[in-house]
Amino acid sequence: MYIKARVSLLCTYDSDADAAYIYLEHPVPPAAAERVIPFDIKDGMFNLDLDTEGHVLGLEILGARKRLPHALLGVMLDQNQEQTEQS
């Protein structure tokens, strides 16, 4: 059986580190990421954060400018600029 659903995700971007984080659970409880599973692909590094039961909490994407779809990165950069201006 195939189920299709749309859900909102929280995504953050750190321009200094060129790293994005896609939260599958938010907020991630302190020290909840019991296990980090790194995996590499050419020109990028990804980390899956898992809890003690093996549920995926989030995905970290290093080298995000090269790896993320332009539309998603653009939204995150626009949001970051708005937050900076409000501070």
N, CA, C and O atoms as a CHARMM CRD file, in Angstrom:
* protein
*
  348
    1    1 MET  N      0.84300  -1.16700   0.00000 PROA 1      0.00000
    2    1 MET  CA     0.00000   0.00000   0.00000 PROA 1      0.00000
    3    1 MET  C      0.89700   1.24200   0.00000 PROA 1      0.00000
    4    1 MET  O      1.89100   1.30400   0.72400 PROA 1      0.00000
    5    2 TYR  N      0.54000   2.19600  -0.79900 PROA 2      0.00000
    6    2 TYR  CA     1.26700   3.45500  -0.92600 PROA 2      0.00000
    7    2 TYR  C      0.42100   4.57000  -0.32600 PROA 2      0.00000
    8    2 TYR  O     -0.73900   4.74700  -0.69600 PROA 2      0.00000
    9    3 ILE  N      1.00300   5.31200   0.59300 PROA 3      0.00000
   10    3 ILE  CA     0.29800   6.42500   1.22500 PROA 3      0.00000
   11    3 ILE  C      1.06300   7.70500   0.91700 PROA 3      0.00000
   12    3 ILE  O      2.28000   7.76800   1.09200 PROA 3      0.00000
   13    4 LYS  N      0.36300   8.69700   0.46800 PROA 4      0.00000
   14    4 LYS  CA     0.97200   9.98800   0.15800 PROA 4      0.00000
   15    4 LYS  C      0.50900  11.00900   1.19400 PROA 4      0.00000
   16    4 LYS  O     -0.68500  11.12400   1.47400 PROA 4      0.00000
   17    5 ALA  N      1.46100  11.74800   1.76000 PROA 5      0.00000
   18    5 ALA  CA     1.12000  12.76700   2.75800 PROA 5      0.00000
   19    5 ALA  C      2.06200  13.95100   2.61300 PROA 5      0.00000
   20    5 ALA  O      3.21600  13.79500   2.21300 PROA 5      0.00000
   21    6 ARG  N      1.57000  15.11200   2.93500 PROA 6      0.00000
   22    6 ARG  CA     2.39700  16.31900   2.98000 PROA 6      0.00000
   23    6 ARG  C      2.55100  16.71600   4.43200 PROA 6      0.00000
   24    6 ARG  O      1.57000  16.81600   5.16900 PROA 6      0.00000
   25    7 VAL  N      3.79300  16.94100   4.83900 PROA 7      0.00000
   26    7 VAL  CA     4.06400  17.37600   6.20700 PROA 7      0.00000
   27    7 VAL  C      5.03700  18.54600   6.16200 PROA 7      0.00000
   28    7 VAL  O      5.86900  18.65000   5.26100 PROA 7      0.00000
   29    8 SER  N      4.91700  19.41100   7.14000 PROA 8      0.00000
   30    8 SER  CA     5.85700  20.52000   7.25100 PROA 8      0.00000
   31    8 SER  C      7.09900  20.03700   7.97900 PROA 8      0.00000
   32    8 SER  O      7.00700  19.31500   8.97200 PROA 8      0.00000
   33    9 LEU  N      8.25500  20.43500   7.48300 PROA 9      0.00000
   34    9 LEU  CA     9.51600  20.10000   8.13200 PROA 9      0.00000
   35    9 LEU  C     10.21500  21.37900   8.54400 PROA 9      0.00000
   36    9 LEU  O     10.10600  22.40600   7.87500 PROA 9      0.00000
   37   10 LEU  N     10.93000  21.30500   9.64600 PROA 10     0.00000
   38   10 LEU  CA    11.76600  22.41600  10.06100 PROA 10     0.00000
   39   10 LEU  C     13.15800  22.16000   9.51700 PROA 10     0.00000
   40   10 LEU  O     13.73700  21.09600   9.73800 PROA 10     0.00000
   41   11 CYS  N     13.68800  23.13600   8.80900 PROA 11     0.00000
   42   11 CYS  CA    15.02900  23.04700   8.24600 PROA 11     0.00000
   43   11 CYS  C     15.81000  24.27600   8.68600 PROA 11     0.00000
   44   11 CYS  O     15.27300  25.38300   8.71900 PROA 11     0.00000
   45   12 THR  N     17.08300  24.07800   9.02600 PROA 12     0.00000
   46   12 THR  CA    17.93800  25.20200   9.39000 PROA 12     0.00000
   47   12 THR  C     19.17900  25.17200   8.51500 PROA 12     0.00000
   48   12 THR  O     19.55900  24.13200   7.97700 PROA 12     0.00000
   49   13 TYR  N     19.80700  26.34400   8.38400 PROA 13     0.00000
   50   13 TYR  CA    21.01800  26.44700   7.56800 PROA 13     0.00000
   51   13 TYR  C     22.01400  27.34100   8.28000 PROA 13     0.00000
   52   13 TYR  O     21.66400  28.43700   8.71900 PROA 13     0.00000
   53   14 ASP  N     23.25700  26.88000   8.39800 PROA 14     0.00000
   54   14 ASP  CA    24.36200  27.64200   8.97700 PROA 14     0.00000
   55   14 ASP  C     25.29300  28.00300   7.83200 PROA 14     0.00000
   56   14 ASP  O     26.02800  27.15100   7.33100 PROA 14     0.00000
   57   15 SER  N     25.26300  29.27700   7.41200 PROA 15     0.00000
   58   15 SER  CA    26.06100  29.69300   6.26100 PROA 15     0.00000
   59   15 SER  C     27.56000  29.64900   6.54500 PROA 15     0.00000
   60   15 SER  O     28.35000  29.42700   5.62800 PROA 15     0.00000
   61   16 ASP  N     27.96700  29.85700   7.80100 PROA 16     0.00000
   62   16 ASP  CA    29.39800  29.77900   8.13300 PROA 16     0.00000
   63   16 ASP  C     29.94600  28.37000   7.92100 PROA 16     0.00000
   64   16 ASP  O     31.06400  28.20200   7.43400 PROA 16     0.00000
   65   17 ALA  N     29.16800  27.37300   8.28200 PROA 17     0.00000
   66   17 ALA  CA    29.59900  25.97100   8.14700 PROA 17     0.00000
   67   17 ALA  C     29.11100  25.34600   6.83500 PROA 17     0.00000
   68   17 ALA  O     29.50100  24.22700   6.50200 PROA 17     0.00000
   69   18 ASP  N     28.25700  26.06700   6.08600 PROA 18     0.00000
   70   18 ASP  CA    27.60100  25.53300   4.89600 PROA 18     0.00000
   71   18 ASP  C     26.94400  24.19000   5.23100 PROA 18     0.00000
   72   18 ASP  O     27.11300  23.19700   4.52300 PROA 18     0.00000
   73   19 ALA  N     26.19100  24.19500   6.33300 PROA 19     0.00000
   74   19 ALA  CA    25.54200  22.97800   6.82700 PROA 19     0.00000
   75   19 ALA  C     24.04800  23.22700   7.02700 PROA 19     0.00000
   76   19 ALA  O     23.63800  24.26200   7.55200 PROA 19     0.00000
   77   20 ALA  N     23.26100  22.27200   6.60200 PROA 20     0.00000
   78   20 ALA  CA    21.80800  22.33500   6.79800 PROA 20     0.00000
   79   20 ALA  C     21.39700  21.18100   7.69200 PROA 20     0.00000
   80   20 ALA  O     22.06500  20.14800   7.74600 PROA 20     0.00000
   81   21 TYR  N     20.28900  21.37000   8.39100 PROA 21     0.00000
   82   21 TYR  CA    19.74700  20.30400   9.22800 PROA 21     0.00000
   83   21 TYR  C     18.25900  20.21700   8.96100 PROA 21     0.00000
   84   21 TYR  O     17.54900  21.22000   9.03200 PROA 21     0.00000
   85   22 ILE  N     17.78900  19.02100   8.65500 PROA 22     0.00000
   86   22 ILE  CA    16.37600  18.77100   8.43500 PROA 22     0.00000
   87   22 ILE  C     15.88400  17.94900   9.62300 PROA 22     0.00000
   88   22 ILE  O     16.29800  16.80800   9.82500 PROA 22     0.00000
   89   23 TYR  N     14.99600  18.55100  10.39700 PROA 23     0.00000
   90   23 TYR  CA    14.47000  17.91500  11.60200 PROA 23     0.00000
   91   23 TYR  C     13.30400  17.01200  11.23400 PROA 23     0.00000
   92   23 TYR  O     12.35900  17.45100  10.57900 PROA 23     0.00000
   93   24 LEU  N     13.36400  15.76200  11.64900 PROA 24     0.00000
   94   24 LEU  CA    12.22200  14.86400  11.51100 PROA 24     0.00000
   95   24 LEU  C     11.46500  14.78800  12.82200 PROA 24     0.00000
   96   24 LEU  O     10.31300  14.35600  12.86600 PROA 24     0.00000
   97   25 GLU  N     12.12400  15.21000  13.88800 PROA 25     0.00000
   98   25 GLU  CA    11.48000  15.39500  15.18700 PROA 25     0.00000
   99   25 GLU  C     12.00200  16.71600  15.73000 PROA 25     0.00000
  100   25 GLU  O     13.21000  16.95700  15.74500 PROA 25     0.00000
  101   26 HSD  N     11.09200  17.56600  16.17300 PROA 26     0.00000
  102   26 HSD  CA    11.51400  18.87100  16.70000 PROA 26     0.00000
  103   26 HSD  C     10.66100  19.24100  17.88200 PROA 26     0.00000
  104   26 HSD  O      9.44400  19.06500  17.83200 PROA 26     0.00000
  105   27 PRO  N     11.23700  19.73700  18.92200 PROA 27     0.00000
  106   27 PRO  CA    12.68100  19.86100  19.09800 PROA 27     0.00000
  107   27 PRO  C     13.29800  18.50500  19.40500 PROA 27     0.00000
  108   27 PRO  O     12.65700  17.62800  19.98300 PROA 27     0.00000
  109   28 VAL  N     14.53900  18.35600  19.01000 PROA 28     0.00000
  110   28 VAL  CA    15.27300  17.13300  19.34500 PROA 28     0.00000
  111   28 VAL  C     15.65100  17.24300  20.81800 PROA 28     0.00000
  112   28 VAL  O     16.33700  18.18800  21.20800 PROA 28     0.00000
  113   29 PRO  N     15.21200  16.29200  21.64200 PROA 29     0.00000
  114   29 PRO  CA    15.52900  16.35500  23.07100 PROA 29     0.00000
  115   29 PRO  C     17.04000  16.37100  23.29500 PROA 29     0.00000
  116   29 PRO  O     17.77900  15.74500  22.53600 PROA 29     0.00000
  117   30 PRO  N     17.51400  17.08400  24.33400 PROA 30     0.00000
  118   30 PRO  CA    18.94900  17.12200  24.61500 PROA 30     0.00000
  119   30 PRO  C     19.50600  15.71200  24.76200 PROA 30     0.00000
  120   30 PRO  O     18.90000  14.85800  25.41000 PROA 30     0.00000
  121   31 ALA  N     20.65400  15.48100  24.16000 PROA 31     0.00000
  122   31 ALA  CA    21.35200  14.19900  24.20000 PROA 31     0.00000
  123   31 ALA  C     20.51000  13.06000  23.62400 PROA 31     0.00000
  124   31 ALA  O     20.75600  11.89800  23.94600 PROA 31     0.00000
  125   32 ALA  N     19.53100  13.36500  22.78600 PROA 32     0.00000
  126   32 ALA  CA    18.68200  12.31400  22.22000 PROA 32     0.00000
  127   32 ALA  C     19.38000  11.56700  21.08800 PROA 32     0.00000
  128   32 ALA  O     19.11200  10.38900  20.85200 PROA 32     0.00000
  129   33 ALA  N     20.26700  12.25500  20.39800 PROA 33     0.00000
  130   33 ALA  CA    20.95300  11.60700  19.27700 PROA 33     0.00000
  131   33 ALA  C     22.00100  10.65000  19.83500 PROA 33     0.00000
  132   33 ALA  O     23.16200  11.00800  20.03500 PROA 33     0.00000
  133   34 GLU  N     21.55700   9.43500  20.07500 PROA 34     0.00000
  134   34 GLU  CA    22.42200   8.40200  20.62900 PROA 34     0.00000
  135   34 GLU  C     23.44000   7.91800  19.62200 PROA 34     0.00000
  136   34 GLU  O     24.55800   7.54300  19.97600 PROA 34     0.00000
  137   35 ARG  N     23.04600   7.93200  18.37600 PROA 35     0.00000
  138   35 ARG  CA    23.90900   7.37800  17.35500 PROA 35     0.00000
  139   35 ARG  C     23.87500   8.28300  16.13300 PROA 35     0.00000
  140   35 ARG  O     22.80900   8.72200  15.70400 PROA 35     0.00000
  141   36 VAL  N     25.03200   8.55300  15.58400 PROA 36     0.00000
  142   36 VAL  CA    25.14400   9.33500  14.35900 PROA 36     0.00000
  143   36 VAL  C     25.70600   8.40400  13.29400 PROA 36     0.00000
  144   36 VAL  O     26.76100   7.79600  13.47900 PROA 36     0.00000
  145   37 ILE  N     24.99800   8.30000  12.18800 PROA 37     0.00000
  146   37 ILE  CA    25.45500   7.45700  11.09400 PROA 37     0.00000
  147   37 ILE  C     25.91400   8.36400   9.96400 PROA 37     0.00000
  148   37 ILE  O     25.08800   8.96000   9.27200 PROA 37     0.00000
  149   38 PRO  N     27.22800   8.47500   9.77100 PROA 38     0.00000
  150   38 PRO  CA    27.73000   9.31000   8.68200 PROA 38     0.00000
  151   38 PRO  C     27.75200   8.53300   7.36500 PROA 38     0.00000
  152   38 PRO  O     27.99000   7.32600   7.34000 PROA 38     0.00000
  153   39 PHE  N     27.50200   9.24100   6.29600 PROA 39     0.00000
  154   39 PHE  CA    27.72100   8.63800   4.98400 PROA 39     0.00000
  155   39 PHE  C     28.16400   9.72500   4.02900 PROA 39     0.00000
  156   39 PHE  O     27.72500  10.87200   4.11000 PROA 39     0.00000
  157   40 ASP  N     29.02900   9.34200   3.13900 PROA 40     0.00000
  158   40 ASP  CA    29.66900  10.23900   2.18700 PROA 40     0.00000
  159   40 ASP  C     29.14700   9.99400   0.78300 PROA 40     0.00000
  160   40 ASP  O     28.88100   8.86000   0.38500 PROA 40     0.00000
  161   41 ILE  N     29.01100  11.05800   0.06300 PROA 41     0.00000
  162   41 ILE  CA    28.90800  10.94300  -1.38200 PROA 41     0.00000
  163   41 ILE  C     29.85400  11.99100  -1.93400 PROA 41     0.00000
  164   41 ILE  O     30.33500  12.84500  -1.18900 PROA 41     0.00000
  165   42 LYS  N     30.12000  11.94000  -3.18900 PROA 42     0.00000
  166   42 LYS  CA    31.07200  12.88000  -3.77600 PROA 42     0.00000
  167   42 LYS  C     30.65400  14.31900  -3.47000 PROA 42     0.00000
  168   42 LYS  O     29.50900  14.70600  -3.70700 PROA 42     0.00000
  169   43 ASP  N     31.58600  15.09600  -2.94800 PROA 43     0.00000
  170   43 ASP  CA    31.38700  16.51900  -2.63900 PROA 43     0.00000
  171   43 ASP  C     30.31600  16.78600  -1.59000 PROA 43     0.00000
  172   43 ASP  O     29.68600  17.84400  -1.61700 PROA 43     0.00000
  173   44 GLY  N     30.09900  15.87500  -0.68700 PROA 44     0.00000
  174   44 GLY  CA    29.12400  16.12800   0.36800 PROA 44     0.00000
  175   44 GLY  C     29.23900  15.10500   1.47300 PROA 44     0.00000
  176   44 GLY  O     29.74600  14.00300   1.26700 PROA 44     0.00000
  177   45 MET  N     28.76500  15.47800   2.64500 PROA 45     0.00000
  178   45 MET  CA    28.78200  14.58900   3.79600 PROA 45     0.00000
  179   45 MET  C     27.42900  14.69600   4.45900 PROA 45     0.00000
  180   45 MET  O     26.89600  15.79300   4.62600 PROA 45     0.00000
  181   46 PHE  N     26.86900  13.55700   4.83800 PROA 46     0.00000
  182   46 PHE  CA    25.56300  13.50900   5.46400 PROA 46     0.00000
  183   46 PHE  C     25.66600  12.74900   6.77500 PROA 46     0.00000
  184   46 PHE  O     26.45300  11.80900   6.89000 PROA 46     0.00000
  185   47 ASN  N     24.87900  13.14800   7.76000 PROA 47     0.00000
  186   47 ASN  CA    24.81300  12.45000   9.03700 PROA 47     0.00000
  187   47 ASN  C     23.35200  12.23700   9.40900 PROA 47     0.00000
  188   47 ASN  O     22.56500  13.18300   9.42900 PROA 47     0.00000
  189   48 LEU  N     22.99600  10.99900   9.70300 PROA 48     0.00000
  190   48 LEU  CA    21.66900  10.69000  10.24200 PROA 48     0.00000
  191   48 LEU  C     21.78800  10.61500  11.75200 PROA 48     0.00000
  192   48 LEU  O     22.65300   9.90500  12.26400 PROA 48     0.00000
  193   49 ASP  N     20.95100  11.32100  12.46500 PROA 49     0.00000
  194   49 ASP  CA    20.90900  11.24800  13.92700 PROA 49     0.00000
  195   49 ASP  C     19.78300  10.30800  14.32600 PROA 49     0.00000
  196   49 ASP  O     18.63600  10.49300  13.91800 PROA 49     0.00000
  197   50 LEU  N     20.12000   9.28400  15.13700 PROA 50     0.00000
  198   50 LEU  CA    19.14700   8.29800  15.58000 PROA 50     0.00000
  199   50 LEU  C     18.99900   8.34200  17.09300 PROA 50     0.00000
  200   50 LEU  O     19.95100   8.64900  17.81100 PROA 50     0.00000
  201   51 ASP  N     17.78500   8.02900  17.57600 PROA 51     0.00000
  202   51 ASP  CA    17.59000   7.93200  19.02000 PROA 51     0.00000
  203   51 ASP  C     17.93200   6.51600  19.49400 PROA 51     0.00000
  204   51 ASP  O     18.38600   5.68700  18.70600 PROA 51     0.00000
  205   52 THR  N     17.71500   6.24700  20.76500 PROA 52     0.00000
  206   52 THR  CA    18.08800   4.95300  21.33600 PROA 52     0.00000
  207   52 THR  C     17.30500   3.79300  20.72400 PROA 52     0.00000
  208   52 THR  O     17.76300   2.65100  20.74900 PROA 52     0.00000
  209   53 GLU  N     16.13600   4.08300  20.17900 PROA 53     0.00000
  210   53 GLU  CA    15.31400   3.02900  19.57000 PROA 53     0.00000
  211   53 GLU  C     15.56000   2.88700  18.06900 PROA 53     0.00000
  212   53 GLU  O     14.93000   2.06200  17.40600 PROA 53     0.00000
  213   54 GLY  N     16.47800   3.69600  17.53800 PROA 54     0.00000
  214   54 GLY  CA    16.79700   3.62600  16.11600 PROA 54     0.00000
  215   54 GLY  C     15.93500   4.48300  15.21500 PROA 54     0.00000
  216   54 GLY  O     16.02500   4.38000  13.99100 PROA 54     0.00000
  217   55 HSD  N     15.08200   5.34600  15.81000 PROA 55     0.00000
  218   55 HSD  CA    14.26100   6.25700  15.01100 PROA 55     0.00000
  219   55 HSD  C     15.12600   7.41700  14.52200 PROA 55     0.00000
  220   55 HSD  O     15.96700   7.92400  15.26500 PROA 55     0.00000
  221   56 VAL  N     14.92400   7.82900  13.29400 PROA 56     0.00000
  222   56 VAL  CA    15.68500   8.94300  12.72200 PROA 56     0.00000
  223   56 VAL  C     15.12700  10.25400  13.26100 PROA 56     0.00000
  224   56 VAL  O     13.93800  10.54200  13.11900 PROA 56     0.00000
  225   57 LEU  N     16.00300  11.04700  13.88300 PROA 57     0.00000
  226   57 LEU  CA    15.61400  12.34300  14.44000 PROA 57     0.00000
  227   57 LEU  C     15.81600  13.47400  13.43600 PROA 57     0.00000
  228   57 LEU  O     15.05400  14.44100  13.41200 PROA 57     0.00000
  229   58 GLY  N     16.84700  13.34100  12.61100 PROA 58     0.00000
  230   58 GLY  CA    17.14100  14.40000  11.66100 PROA 58     0.00000
  231   58 GLY  C     18.27800  14.03200  10.74900 PROA 58     0.00000
  232   58 GLY  O     18.93500  13.00600  10.92400 PROA 58     0.00000
  233   59 LEU  N     18.50200  14.88700   9.76700 PROA 59     0.00000
  234   59 LEU  CA    19.53300  14.69800   8.77000 PROA 59     0.00000
  235   59 LEU  C     20.36000  15.96800   8.67300 PROA 59     0.00000
  236   59 LEU  O     19.82500  17.04700   8.41900 PROA 59     0.00000
  237   60 GLU  N     21.67300  15.83800   8.87600 PROA 60     0.00000
  238   60 GLU  CA    22.59500  16.95800   8.70700 PROA 60     0.00000
  239   60 GLU  C     23.24900  16.83700   7.34200 PROA 60     0.00000
  240   60 GLU  O     23.68300  15.75500   6.94500 PROA 60     0.00000
  241   61 ILE  N     23.31800  17.94900   6.62700 PROA 61     0.00000
  242   61 ILE  CA    23.89800  17.96300   5.28900 PROA 61     0.00000
  243   61 ILE  C     25.03000  18.97500   5.27000 PROA 61     0.00000
  244   61 ILE  O     24.79300  20.17900   5.36300 PROA 61     0.00000
  245   62 LEU  N     26.25800  18.49100   5.15200 PROA 62     0.00000
  246   62 LEU  CA    27.42700  19.35400   5.03500 PROA 62     0.00000
  247   62 LEU  C     27.69900  19.58500   3.55200 PROA 62     0.00000
  248   62 LEU  O     27.48700  18.69500   2.72900 PROA 62     0.00000
  249   63 GLY  N     28.17000  20.79000   3.21800 PROA 63     0.00000
  250   63 GLY  CA    28.29600  21.13600   1.80200 PROA 63     0.00000
  251   63 GLY  C     26.92400  21.34700   1.19400 PROA 63     0.00000
  252   63 GLY  O     26.66400  20.96400   0.05300 PROA 63     0.00000
  253   64 ALA  N     26.04600  21.96900   1.98500 PROA 64     0.00000
  254   64 ALA  CA    24.62900  22.08700   1.61900 PROA 64     0.00000
  255   64 ALA  C     24.40100  22.87100   0.33200 PROA 64     0.00000
  256   64 ALA  O     23.47400  22.56200  -0.41800 PROA 64     0.00000
  257   65 ARG  N     25.21900  23.86700   0.06700 PROA 65     0.00000
  258   65 ARG  CA    25.00400  24.66600  -1.15000 PROA 65     0.00000
  259   65 ARG  C     25.08000  23.80900  -2.41000 PROA 65     0.00000
  260   65 ARG  O     24.38400  24.07800  -3.38900 PROA 65     0.00000
  261   66 LYS  N     25.91400  22.78900  -2.38800 PROA 66     0.00000
  262   66 LYS  CA    26.04500  21.89800  -3.54500 PROA 66     0.00000
  263   66 LYS  C     24.99700  20.78800  -3.54000 PROA 66     0.00000
  264   66 LYS  O     24.66000  20.26100  -4.60000 PROA 66     0.00000
  265   67 ARG  N     24.47700  20.42600  -2.37500 PROA 67     0.00000
  266   67 ARG  CA    23.66200  19.22600  -2.25000 PROA 67     0.00000
  267   67 ARG  C     22.15900  19.47800  -2.21700 PROA 67     0.00000
  268   67 ARG  O     21.38400  18.62200  -2.64200 PROA 67     0.00000
  269   68 LEU  N     21.73900  20.62700  -1.72400 PROA 68     0.00000
  270   68 LEU  CA    20.30100  20.88000  -1.57200 PROA 68     0.00000
  271   68 LEU  C     19.68700  21.43400  -2.85200 PROA 68     0.00000
  272   68 LEU  O     20.36900  22.10200  -3.62800 PROA 68     0.00000
  273   69 PRO  N     18.40500  21.16000  -3.07500 PROA 69     0.00000
  274   69 PRO  CA    17.71700  21.80600  -4.19500 PROA 69     0.00000
  275   69 PRO  C     17.74700  23.32200  -4.00900 PROA 69     0.00000
  276   69 PRO  O     17.60800  23.82300  -2.89300 PROA 69     0.00000
  277   70 HSD  N     17.92700  24.03400  -5.09500 PROA 70     0.00000
  278   70 HSD  CA    18.05200  25.49700  -5.02400 PROA 70     0.00000
  279   70 HSD  C     16.84000  26.14800  -4.36700 PROA 70     0.00000
  280   70 HSD  O     16.98800  27.12000  -3.62600 PROA 70     0.00000
  281   71 ALA  N     15.65400  25.63100  -4.62700 PROA 71     0.00000
  282   71 ALA  CA    14.44500  26.22600  -4.04700 PROA 71     0.00000
  283   71 ALA  C     14.45100  26.11300  -2.52700 PROA 71     0.00000
  284   71 ALA  O     14.10100  27.07200  -1.83900 PROA 71     0.00000
  285   72 LEU  N     14.84100  24.95800  -1.99300 PROA 72     0.00000
  286   72 LEU  CA    14.87800  24.76800  -0.54000 PROA 72     0.00000
  287   72 LEU  C     15.95200  25.64800   0.09100 PROA 72     0.00000
  288   72 LEU  O     15.69600  26.30700   1.09900 PROA 72     0.00000
  289   73 LEU  N     17.13600  25.66500  -0.48200 PROA 73     0.00000
  290   73 LEU  CA    18.20700  26.50100   0.05000 PROA 73     0.00000
  291   73 LEU  C     17.81700  27.97700  -0.00400 PROA 73     0.00000
  292   73 LEU  O     18.10200  28.72800   0.92900 PROA 73     0.00000
  293   74 GLY  N     17.17000  28.39100  -1.08600 PROA 74     0.00000
  294   74 GLY  CA    16.73400  29.77800  -1.21300 PROA 74     0.00000
  295   74 GLY  C     15.76000  30.17400  -0.12500 PROA 74     0.00000
  296   74 GLY  O     15.86800  31.26700   0.43200 PROA 74     0.00000
  297   75 VAL  N     14.81100  29.30900   0.18800 PROA 75     0.00000
  298   75 VAL  CA    13.84600  29.59100   1.25300 PROA 75     0.00000
  299   75 VAL  C     14.56000  29.70600   2.59200 PROA 75     0.00000
  300   75 VAL  O     14.26100  30.60300   3.38000 PROA 75     0.00000
  301   76 MET  N     15.50400  28.80300   2.85600 PROA 76     0.00000
  302   76 MET  CA    16.23300  28.84900   4.13100 PROA 76     0.00000
  303   76 MET  C     17.09000  30.10400   4.22800 PROA 76     0.00000
  304   76 MET  O     17.17700  30.70200   5.30000 PROA 76     0.00000
  305   77 LEU  N     17.71800  30.51400   3.14600 PROA 77     0.00000
  306   77 LEU  CA    18.53900  31.73200   3.16100 PROA 77     0.00000
  307   77 LEU  C     17.66700  32.96700   3.35000 PROA 77     0.00000
  308   77 LEU  O     18.03800  33.87900   4.08800 PROA 77     0.00000
  309   78 ASP  N     16.50400  33.00500   2.68400 PROA 78     0.00000
  310   78 ASP  CA    15.58800  34.13700   2.85400 PROA 78     0.00000
  311   78 ASP  C     15.10200  34.22800   4.29400 PROA 78     0.00000
  312   78 ASP  O     15.04600  35.31600   4.86700 PROA 78     0.00000
  313   79 GLN  N     14.75000  33.08600   4.87700 PROA 79     0.00000
  314   79 GLN  CA    14.27500  33.04200   6.26600 PROA 79     0.00000
  315   79 GLN  C     15.37800  33.50800   7.21900 PROA 79     0.00000
  316   79 GLN  O     15.11800  34.25600   8.16200 PROA 79     0.00000
  317   80 ASN  N     16.59700  33.06400   6.96800 PROA 80     0.00000
  318   80 ASN  CA    17.73400  33.44400   7.81000 PROA 80     0.00000
  319   80 ASN  C     17.97300  34.95000   7.73800 PROA 80     0.00000
  320   80 ASN  O     18.26200  35.58200   8.75400 PROA 80     0.00000
  321   81 GLN  N     17.85600  35.52100   6.55200 PROA 81     0.00000
  322   81 GLN  CA    18.05500  36.96000   6.38200 PROA 81     0.00000
  323   81 GLN  C     16.96500  37.73800   7.13600 PROA 81     0.00000
  324   81 GLN  O     17.25700  38.75600   7.76400 PROA 81     0.00000
  325   82 GLU  N     15.71800  37.26800   7.07800 PROA 82     0.00000
  326   82 GLU  CA    14.63200  37.92500   7.79600 PROA 82     0.00000
  327   82 GLU  C     14.86500  37.89700   9.31100 PROA 82     0.00000
  328   82 GLU  O     14.62000  38.89000   9.99800 PROA 82     0.00000
  329   83 GLN  N     15.33200  36.77000   9.82200 PROA 83     0.00000
  330   83 GLN  CA    15.59200  36.65100  11.24900 PROA 83     0.00000
  331   83 GLN  C     16.74300  37.55800  11.65900 PROA 83     0.00000
  332   83 GLN  O     16.70400  38.14800  12.73900 PROA 83     0.00000
  333   84 THR  N     17.75800  37.67900  10.82600 PROA 84     0.00000
  334   84 THR  CA    18.89900  38.54500  11.12200 PROA 84     0.00000
  335   84 THR  C     18.46400  40.00400  11.16500 PROA 84     0.00000
  336   84 THR  O     18.89500  40.75500  12.03900 PROA 84     0.00000
  337   85 GLU  N     17.61200  40.40700  10.22900 PROA 85     0.00000
  338   85 GLU  CA    17.12800  41.78000  10.18900 PROA 85     0.00000
  339   85 GLU  C     16.26200  42.11800  11.38000 PROA 85     0.00000
  340   85 GLU  O     16.24700  43.26700  11.82300 PROA 85     0.00000
  341   86 GLN  N     15.52500  41.12800  11.92200 PROA 86     0.00000
  342   86 GLN  CA    14.65400  41.36000  13.06700 PROA 86     0.00000
  343   86 GLN  C     15.43100  41.44000  14.36600 PROA 86     0.00000
  344   86 GLN  O     14.93600  41.99800  15.34500 PROA 86     0.00000
  345   87 SER  N     16.63200  40.89700  14.39400 PROA 87     0.00000
  346   87 SER  CA    17.43800  40.89300  15.62800 PROA 87     0.00000
  347   87 SER  C     18.03800  42.23200  15.94700 PROA 87     0.00000
  348   87 SER  O     18.73600  42.37200  16.95200 PROA 87     0.00000
